Amino acid sequence: MSAKIIDGKQIAADIRAELKAEVANLKTKGIVPGIGVILVGADPASISYVTAKEKACEEIGIYSDDNRLPAETSEKDLLALVNKMNNDPKINGILVQLPLPKHIDEQKILLAIAPAKDVDGFHPVSVGKMCIGQKTFLPCTPHGVVQLLVRAGVKLDGAEVVIVGRSNIVGKPLANMLIQKSPTGNATVTVCHTRTKDIAYHTKRADIVIAAAGRPNTITADMVKPGVVIIDVGVNRIADATKKNGFRLVGDVDFEGLKEKASLITPVPGGVGPMTITMLLYNTVESAKMANGN
């Protein structure tokens, strides 16, 4: 068996094309979706993400108000900027790029974002609504994982899903999404983590394994059954002298070993990664529609 690759780049491109058409339609009604982005400091990974986000907004026609602030920006000034965006009708979504400098309380900043503009889906109000199955902004990476599964034709209803990783960003919200009584849920979900005694015991019975542990080779071929669906959320840098920059990106699974045993598998890069910004765009368009009674 050789697994079919779930092409995250193509699925993301398909969703962005749908969003571009939707944004064009909204503009005929005088509605222009807008997102406010705040980047404090010069973290290279954050700069790369924000730059990619700017390009994606331009691509589909979303207005982007980008604010790049020096690392010494005070917590008070950052809160003032967030509050300004909360009250700006041109801004439908607010993204404060993490991590923030150590002198700023991240939780205080995230709590300051109006839930109606929480397109990252991290505000406790958004998380609470997600848990009880109410319509809300879903966190972008786990929402992207669900979309990959749905658009790849994977049956979720009644599926045994094992998520390896319990972060607030991926593992916990993803488990909540997949257990919901909905067309994109109804799965039976097991969450494994660093204190799980025998991860392989759980993964061997799974129809779908989602690796979000932040460690290479967390899932290997001997830990799964034939025909399993593998979603690899991990992004890890490992040394590689053959590369110009001295490293290469790998996920949390042994891709080479698993691709001969799985039925479907996501690559790294090119799998889950492209979906994160795409779902941020999706949330921003949804916010614009809700703000205008659509």
N, C-alpha and C positions, 0 to 999 in steps of 0.2 A: 504494500500500500504506500502511496505517496500522497501526502496531504495537499488539498487545495489551499492556496494562499488567499486569505481574506485581505484584499487590497484596500487599506485604510485611506490611501491617497485618492483612489478613485471614488470611494464612497463619500469621502469628504467633499470632493469636487462635485459630485452629484447633488449633495445637499446644498452646497453653496450656489449652484446653478438655480435650484428651486428658490432659495432665499433671494437671489438677485432678481428673479422675476417678481417675487412678492414685494420686494422693496420698490421696484419700478411701478407696480400697481398702487402701492401706498402713496407714492409721490404724486400720482395723478389726483389724489384726494388731499394733497397739501400736507401729507405726513412724511417727515424725514426722520427715520430712526437715528438716534445719536448716542454715542457712548463716551463717557469721560474716563480717561486713563491717567493714573497717577503713579509715577516711578520715582522713588526716592533713592538717591545714590547711583552707583554705577556697577552693580553686580552684572557680570557678563551674561549669565544665563537669563536674567531678567530683561536685559537690554535686547537680547536676541528674541525673546518671546514678544516683547512689546513692539519691536520692529515688524515681526511677522504679523502681529495683530493689526498694525496700521495698514500694511499691504492688503490684508484680507478685507478690512473695512472698505478700502478704496475700490477693491475688486467688485464688491457687491453693492456699493452705493450708500454705505452707512457713513454718517457724519462722525468724525472722531476728534475729540478735544483732548489732545495729549499734553500732559504736564510732567516735565522731567525736572525734578527738584534736587538740589544739592544734598549730600548725605547729612549735613549739619542742620537741615530743616527741623524746626522744633515740633513737638507733638501738638502744641496749640495751633500753630500755623497750618499743619496738616489737617487737623480737625476743622479748621475754618474753611479750608478748600473743599473738604467733603461736604460740609454744610451748604456751601455755595452751590455745589453741584446738585445736592438734594432739592434745592429750590429753583433750579434752572430748567424750564420747560423744554429746552432743546436737548437735554440729557435724559435718556431713558434708562441707561445703565451706568453703573459706576464700578470700575475695576481698580482696586488698589493693589499694585503688584507686590507680592511677598517674595523673599523676606524683607522686612523693614529694618532700618538701623536699630541697634540694641537699646538706644535711649527712648525709643517709641514703643508704646504698649500696643501690639498688634490687635489684641482682642478689643481694646477700646476703640480703635479705628474701625474695625469691621462692624462693631455694634453701632457705630455712628452712621453707617450707610442706611438710608431708608430702605426697608424691605421691598418696597415697590420698585426699587432700582438695583436690587441685589442680584445682578445677572451672573455672579459667580456661584450663587446658591449656598453661601456659607453662613448667612445670618441665622441665628437660632429660630427666628420666625419661619424662615424658608425650610430649615431642617425639620422643624416640628410639623409643618404642613405636609412635607414629604412623607414623614413617618406615618401619618394618619391617612394618607392617600388623597389629600386635597391638592388642587391645581396650584402649582408654585414653580419657581425657578429651580431646576434640578442642577446639582453640581456638574460641571462640564465634562470632566474626564469619565466618571461613571456613566453619565448620560450618553457619552460617545460610545462607551463599551456596549451599552444596550442597543444603540442604533446599529453598531457593527453586527451584532448577533441577529437582529431582526432583518436587516437588509441582506445578510448572507443566507437567509432562509433557515436559520437554526430554530428548532422548536423549543420554546421556553416552557410552555404549559406542561407541568408535571415533570420537568427535567430535574435531574439531580445535579446541583451546581456546588462546586467547592471553590471558595475564594480564599486565597492564601495572602493574608495581610489584613490588618484591622484599622488602618489609618482613618482619620476623620475626612480625608480628602477623597479616598477611593473605596477602601474595603467596607466601612460601615454604611455609607450611603448606597453603595452598589447592592449590598445585601438587602437593604430596605426596599430598593426599587424592584428587585427581582422577586420578592415575596408578595408584592402587592397583588390584589385581586384585579387584574387588568390584562389587556391583550399583550402587554410587554412584561408581564410578570407570571404569577402562578407557578413559580419554580419552588423546589425544596432546596433551601440554601444552608450550607455548612460553612462556617468561617474558621479557618485555621490561623495560627499565629505562633509567636516565638515560644509560647508555653504549651503548645499542642504536643502531646507525647509522641504520637506517631502520625505524621502528616500523610505518609503513603497509605495508611489504613483508610483514610478518607478519600484521597484522590483516586485510588484504584477503583472505586465504585462510582465515580462521577461521570456524567455525560458531558459536562462542561467544566473545565478547570480554568480559573482566572488567577493569574499570578501577579500579585502586587506587593511583593515583599521587599523590593529594593536590594536584591542580592542575586548575582549571577548563578545559574545552574541550581536554583531552588527546586525546580521540577525537572526530573529526568525521565527517560522512556520507561524505566522499570517501575515508575510510580503511577502509571496510568493504564487504562484498558484500551484495547484496539478500537479505533473509530472515535476516540474522544475529540472534543472541540477544545482547542487551546487558545486563550486570549492572554497575551503577554503585555502587561501594563508597564513593566520595568524598563528603565533606561539607565544603564550602567556604563561607565567608562573603564575600559581595561587597556593595559599597555599593549601596543602593537608597533614594533620597530619598522614594519613595512609601510606604515602610514606616515604621511608628511607631518602631521601634528602629533605623532607619537602614541596615538590611542585610537580605539574603535569603539563603537557603541554596540552593546549587547543587551538583551532583555533579562528576564528572571528565569527563563527556561532554556534547556539545552535544545536549541532549535534544530540542529542537524540530526540529533537522535530522535526527536519527537516528530519530525516531519515524515518519517517513515512509518509512524504508528498512528498518528492522528488522522482524522478525516478533514479537519479544517484547522488552520493555524494562522496567527498574525505574525508578521515579521517585525523586527526592530532594527533600524527605523522603518517607517512606512506603514505601521499598523494602527495602534491606538493614538499615537502622537498627533497626526493631522486632525483628529476628531475634536481635540480639546478646544482649539480656537473656533472651530466650526460651530460647536454647540454654544460657545459664548456669543457668536453672531446670532444664532437661533434665539437665544434668550433675549437679546437686545431687540430683535424684531418683534418678538412676542410682547415685550414690555411696551414698545411703541404702540402696538395694536390695543393693548389694554388701557393705556393712558388716553387713547382716543375713542374708547367705547367700542372697539372692534373685537 
